[in-house]
Amino acid sequence: MSKAVEQALGCRATSLQPLSRSWGLKVMRAGLDDGRTVLVKQGPGDLPGHAGLEGWMLDELARETALPVPDVLHASPDLLVTDWIDNEGGPSSPAHERHAAELLAALHTMRQPSFGYSRDTAIGGLAQPNPETTSWVAFFRDHRLVHMADIAHGRGRLPGPVRTRIDRLADRLADYIDEPAHPSLLHGDLWGGNVLVRGERIAAVIDPAISCGHPEIELAFTTLFATFGRPFFDAYGALAPLDKEFFTLRLHIYNLYPLLVHVALFGGSYVPPVEATLERAGC
């Protein structure tokens, strides 16, 4: 890895500290001989080209939004180098949640031309298709719900009867979710580990899975692993009012997508929550 960093940046790595692996990528904190500290991810990883794709997504967020993201110093299919973000872990205070609400409300109110994106992306080391589409219901049905159910079932981690029930929900999806006022750019993977704080502010959001969609799918995801709670939703709702019906069934419908991602990756304990949501929907 030292040689790869030197070839990419023209600086020698004087220290390398291993961090946890990320979807097959080796992850290191590296000190450079010019005094900088950087984060390095080296592949090929579970999804070919994932390192370069992650760099491209970070650049998209930096170019198109005001979200704080690490600067990309180098991105190629098997190597990503970004600024190191000094941080104190994930969000843990109402102030963190209120700042996150400001950032996400601003992101979501930016009008985008269509659902999907200009290229396919990835979530958790899995392919995430983004064909540009005019209907949110059709996009979520075909390229999120059914797509990830197919992957999970194909890996032997989603039982056949549950897969059939997802098809029943897909056939009736327009009864459960609505078209938004406009497509919004989404970070796409806002669990707590991807939100870094420093002091009382959000220092950076990392590891995106970008696409354009309904803001509600992003907001729902923040509840799945308790990334944010009441202070976030109160602050967000004051800036971008939310339909109260979101908090009943729709939230759970949208969380089928990240749940199916986890079923595809890990199986086991993530299947019962999928079944519980299908039961709620009468499917």
HELIX and SHEET records of a PDB file:
HELIX    1   1 SER A    2  LEU A    9  1                                   8    
HELIX    2   2 HIS A   50  GLU A   64  1                                  15    
HELIX    3   3 PRO A   94  HIS A  108  1                                  15    
HELIX    4   4 TRP A  136  PHE A  140  1                                   5    
HELIX    5   5 ARG A  141  LEU A  145  3                                   5    
HELIX    6   6 VAL A  146  GLY A  154  1                                   9    
HELIX    7   7 GLY A  160  ASP A  171  1                                  12    
HELIX    8   8 LEU A  173  ASP A  175  5                                   3    
HELIX    9   9 GLY A  192  ASN A  194  5                                   3    
HELIX   10  10 PRO A  215  LEU A  224  1                                  10    
HELIX   11  11 ARG A  230  LEU A  239  1                                  10    
HELIX   12  12 LYS A  244  PHE A  247  5                                   4    
HELIX   13  13 LEU A  249  TYR A  254  1                                   6    
HELIX   14  14 LEU A  256  PHE A  266  1                                  11    
HELIX   15  15 GLY A  268  TYR A  270  5                                   3    
HELIX   16  16 VAL A  271  ARG A  280  1                                  10    
SHEET    1   A 5 ALA A  13  PRO A  18  0                                        
SHEET    2   A 5 LYS A  26  LEU A  32 -1                                        
SHEET    3   A 5 THR A  37  GLN A  42 -1                                        
SHEET    4   A 5 LEU A  79  ASP A  83 -1                                        
SHEET    5   A 5 VAL A  72  SER A  76 -1                                        
SHEET    1   B 2 THR A 121  ILE A 123  0                                        
SHEET    2   B 2 LEU A 126  GLN A 128 -1                                        
SHEET    1   C 2 SER A 184  LEU A 186  0                                        
SHEET    2   C 2 SER A 211  GLY A 213 -1                                        
SHEET    1   D 2 VAL A 195  ARG A 198  0                                        
SHEET    2   D 2 ARG A 201  VAL A 205 -1                                        
END                                                                             
